[in-house]
């Protein structure tokens, strides 16, 4: 159902049962799949690919050109997965020639005033709380919760099931299954409540906790800790995910918390 007061470019591909409210603008080279609702005063620009049953609230701007001086008008996209909710005044920029896309996964909640910059990849089932600012080339894996008014540095990666406190400055990679808080942002345990809610067993949670005790609480550097993990822990999906994350971290992972010490 398209309101007569909305502008929809004739080349946009809109599924028959999409609802578009008044005063919304949809540019050409846009695709919106069935069941999606687009509120009033939304702007959806070229390159947007919006999935099924998405809800986009008033004031959001989807697929604007990147805020990157190196952008040369290349043909790129911004992809929004099925069942994702995008609240008021969210801005999501499309990609550059780095990845050629910005991606938001399925079943995400992107709260009001969040900015997602070019070439970010956000996984499924993530919650990005109000006014968080995510710089370019950031990767956020599945089931991450990012607290409100947080700022994420470009090229950072946040591992799956991580939980980051509100107001955080995320300068380093955040390993999977962890909680991050304080300033500078530091390890403060594992996200055991979130893991339990998602069906992880007590055995899996205890193993993850023991792994991070080895990494952060034994006085080892990361190379020493990884060597010990290989010797002392049997193979498991969770162990492999943690080890691979740390080994492939370009920016380095967040540090452990030391009372009275700051960087």
C-alpha positions as CSV (number, residue, x, y, z in Angstrom):
1,X,0.0,0.0,0.0
2,X,1.7,3.2,-1.2
3,X,0.5,6.5,0.0
4,X,0.0,9.2,-2.8
5,X,2.1,11.6,-0.7
6,X,5.2,9.4,-0.9
7,X,7.6,9.7,-3.8
8,X,8.6,6.3,-5.3
9,X,11.0,6.3,-8.3
10,X,9.4,4.3,-11.1
11,X,12.5,2.1,-11.4
12,X,12.3,1.1,-7.7
13,X,11.3,-2.6,-7.1
14,X,8.7,-2.7,-4.4
15,X,6.9,-5.9,-3.4
16,X,3.1,-5.7,-3.6
17,X,2.4,-5.8,0.1
18,X,5.0,-3.3,1.3
19,X,3.5,-0.4,3.2
20,X,5.0,3.1,2.5
21,X,3.7,5.9,4.7
22,X,3.4,9.6,3.5
23,X,6.3,11.9,2.9
24,X,8.8,9.1,2.3
25,X,11.2,9.3,-0.6
26,X,12.4,6.1,-2.4
27,X,15.1,6.6,-5.1
28,X,15.8,4.4,-8.1
29,X,17.9,1.2,-7.9
30,X,16.1,0.2,-4.6
31,X,14.6,-3.2,-3.8
32,X,12.1,-3.7,-0.9
33,X,10.8,-7.2,-0.2
34,X,7.4,-8.3,1.0
35,X,5.9,-7.4,4.3
36,X,8.1,-4.4,5.0
37,X,6.8,-1.3,6.6
38,X,8.4,2.1,5.8
39,X,7.3,4.9,8.1
40,X,6.8,8.6,7.3
41,X,9.7,10.9,6.3
42,X,12.1,8.0,5.5
43,X,14.7,8.4,2.7
44,X,15.8,5.3,1.0
45,X,18.5,6.0,-1.6
46,X,20.2,4.2,-4.5
47,X,21.6,0.8,-3.7
48,X,19.3,-0.2,-0.8
49,X,18.3,-3.8,-0.7
50,X,15.7,-4.3,2.1
51,X,14.5,-7.7,3.1
52,X,11.2,-9.1,4.2
53,X,9.2,-7.8,7.2
54,X,11.6,-5.0,8.0
55,X,10.3,-2.0,9.9
56,X,11.9,1.4,9.2
57,X,10.8,4.2,11.5
58,X,10.4,7.9,10.7
59,X,13.5,9.9,9.9
60,X,15.8,7.1,8.9
61,X,18.1,7.5,5.9
62,X,19.2,4.2,4.3
63,X,21.9,3.8,1.7
64,X,23.2,7.4,1.5
65,X,26.6,7.8,-0.1
66,X,29.5,7.1,2.2
67,X,31.1,9.9,4.2
68,X,34.4,8.9,2.8
69,X,36.5,11.3,0.7
70,X,37.9,8.3,-1.3
71,X,34.4,7.4,-2.6
72,X,34.2,7.9,-6.4
73,X,30.6,7.1,-7.0
74,X,31.1,3.3,-7.5
75,X,28.0,1.1,-7.7
76,X,27.5,-0.2,-4.1
77,X,24.7,-1.4,-1.9
78,X,23.3,-1.3,1.7
79,X,21.6,-4.5,2.6
80,X,19.1,-4.9,5.4
81,X,18.2,-8.5,6.4
82,X,14.7,-9.9,7.1
83,X,12.8,-9.0,10.2
84,X,15.2,-6.2,11.2
85,X,13.9,-3.1,13.0
86,X,15.4,0.3,12.2
87,X,14.3,3.0,14.6
88,X,14.0,6.7,14.3
89,X,16.7,8.8,12.6
90,X,19.1,5.9,12.0
91,X,21.6,6.5,9.2
92,X,23.1,3.6,7.2
93,X,25.6,4.4,4.4
94,X,26.2,2.2,1.5
95,X,29.6,0.6,0.7
96,X,32.7,1.7,-1.1
97,X,35.1,-0.2,-3.3
98,X,36.5,-1.9,-0.2
99,X,33.6,-4.3,0.2
100,X,31.0,-2.7,-2.2
101,X,28.3,-3.2,0.4
102,X,27.2,-2.4,3.9
103,X,25.2,-5.2,5.5
104,X,22.8,-5.5,8.4
105,X,21.8,-9.1,9.2
106,X,18.4,-10.6,10.1
107,X,16.4,-10.1,13.3
108,X,18.5,-7.1,14.4
109,X,17.3,-4.1,16.4
110,X,19.0,-0.8,15.4
111,X,17.8,1.8,17.9
112,X,17.2,5.5,17.3
113,X,20.0,7.8,16.1
114,X,22.5,5.0,15.4
115,X,25.0,5.6,12.5
116,X,26.4,2.6,10.6
117,X,29.1,3.8,8.2
118,X,30.3,2.4,4.9
119,X,31.5,-1.2,4.5
120,X,30.3,-2.4,7.9
121,X,29.0,-5.9,8.3
122,X,26.6,-6.5,11.2
123,X,25.5,-10.1,11.8
124,X,22.2,-11.6,12.8
125,X,20.3,-11.0,16.0
126,X,22.3,-8.0,17.0
127,X,21.1,-5.1,19.2
128,X,22.7,-1.7,18.6
129,X,21.4,0.7,21.3
130,X,20.5,4.3,20.9
131,X,22.9,6.9,19.4
132,X,25.8,4.4,19.0
133,X,28.2,5.5,16.2
134,X,29.9,2.8,14.1
135,X,32.7,3.9,11.9
136,X,33.6,2.4,8.5
137,X,34.8,-1.2,7.9
138,X,33.6,-2.5,11.3
139,X,32.6,-6.1,11.6
140,X,30.1,-7.1,14.3
141,X,29.4,-10.8,14.5
142,X,26.0,-12.5,15.5
143,X,24.2,-11.9,18.8
144,X,26.2,-8.8,19.8
145,X,24.7,-6.2,22.1
146,X,26.3,-2.8,21.8
147,X,25.3,-0.4,24.6
148,X,23.9,3.1,23.9
149,X,26.1,6.1,22.9
150,X,29.0,3.8,22.2
151,X,31.6,4.7,19.5
152,X,33.3,2.0,17.5
153,X,36.6,2.8,15.8
154,X,37.0,1.9,12.1
155,X,38.2,-1.6,11.2
156,X,37.3,-3.0,14.7
157,X,35.8,-6.4,14.9
158,X,33.4,-7.5,17.7
159,X,33.0,-11.2,18.2
160,X,29.8,-13.1,18.5
161,X,27.7,-13.0,21.8
162,X,29.8,-10.1,23.1
163,X,28.1,-7.5,25.3
164,X,29.5,-4.0,25.5
165,X,28.5,-1.5,28.1
166,X,26.9,1.8,27.2
167,X,29.1,4.8,26.5
168,X,32.0,2.7,25.5
169,X,34.9,3.7,23.2
170,X,35.7,0.6,21.3
171,X,39.2,1.0,20.0
172,X,40.3,-2.7,20.0
173,X,38.8,-5.9,18.8
174,X,36.3,-7.5,21.3
175,X,36.7,-11.3,21.5
176,X,33.5,-13.5,21.3
177,X,31.4,-14.4,24.4
178,X,32.9,-11.6,26.5
179,X,31.6,-8.6,28.4
180,X,33.5,-5.3,27.9
181,X,33.2,-2.2,30.2
182,X,35.3,0.5,32.0
183,X,37.6,3.1,30.4
184,X,39.8,2.1,28.7
185,X,37.5,-0.7,27.5
186,X,38.5,-3.9,29.2
187,X,37.6,-7.5,29.7
188,X,35.2,-7.9,32.7
189,X,34.0,-11.5,32.3
190,X,32.0,-13.6,29.9
191,X,28.4,-13.0,28.8
192,X,27.2,-16.0,30.7
193,X,23.6,-14.8,31.1
194,X,23.3,-14.2,27.3
195,X,24.9,-17.5,26.5
196,X,22.5,-19.4,28.9
197,X,19.5,-17.7,27.3
198,X,20.7,-18.8,23.8
199,X,21.0,-22.5,24.8
200,X,24.7,-22.9,25.7
201,X,25.2,-25.7,28.3
202,X,26.8,-25.2,31.7
203,X,29.7,-27.3,30.3
204,X,30.2,-24.9,27.4
205,X,29.9,-21.8,29.5
206,X,32.4,-23.2,32.1
207,X,34.9,-24.0,29.3
208,X,34.6,-20.5,27.8
209,X,35.2,-19.0,31.3
210,X,38.3,-21.2,31.8
211,X,39.6,-20.2,28.4
212,X,39.4,-16.5,29.2
213,X,40.9,-17.0,32.7
214,X,43.9,-18.4,30.8
215,X,44.0,-15.4,28.4
216,X,43.4,-12.6,30.9
217,X,44.1,-13.7,34.4
218,X,47.2,-15.8,34.3
219,X,49.7,-13.1,33.6
220,X,50.5,-14.4,30.1
221,X,50.9,-12.5,26.9
222,X,48.6,-13.6,24.1
223,X,51.1,-15.9,22.4
224,X,51.8,-17.7,25.7
225,X,48.1,-17.9,26.4
226,X,47.2,-19.4,23.0
227,X,50.0,-22.0,23.4
228,X,48.6,-23.0,26.7
229,X,45.1,-23.3,25.3
230,X,46.4,-25.7,22.7
231,X,48.0,-27.9,25.4
232,X,45.4,-27.7,28.2
233,X,42.0,-27.6,26.4
234,X,40.5,-30.2,24.2
235,X,39.2,-29.2,20.7
236,X,35.8,-27.5,20.7
237,X,33.8,-25.1,18.5
238,X,34.0,-22.4,21.2
239,X,37.7,-22.8,21.7
240,X,38.4,-22.7,18.0
241,X,36.3,-19.6,17.6
242,X,38.2,-17.8,20.3
243,X,41.6,-18.8,19.1
244,X,40.9,-18.0,15.5
245,X,39.5,-14.6,16.5
246,X,42.6,-13.7,18.5
247,X,45.0,-15.0,15.8
248,X,43.3,-13.0,13.1
249,X,42.9,-9.8,15.0
250,X,44.5,-6.9,13.1
251,X,44.0,-4.2,15.8
252,X,44.7,-6.5,18.8
253,X,42.1,-7.4,21.4
254,X,41.0,-5.5,24.4
255,X,43.2,-5.8,27.5
256,X,42.3,-7.2,30.8
257,X,41.3,-4.9,33.6
258,X,44.0,-3.9,36.1
259,X,42.8,-1.8,39.0
260,X,44.5,1.6,39.3
261,X,46.2,1.3,35.9
262,X,45.2,3.1,32.7
263,X,46.6,3.2,29.2
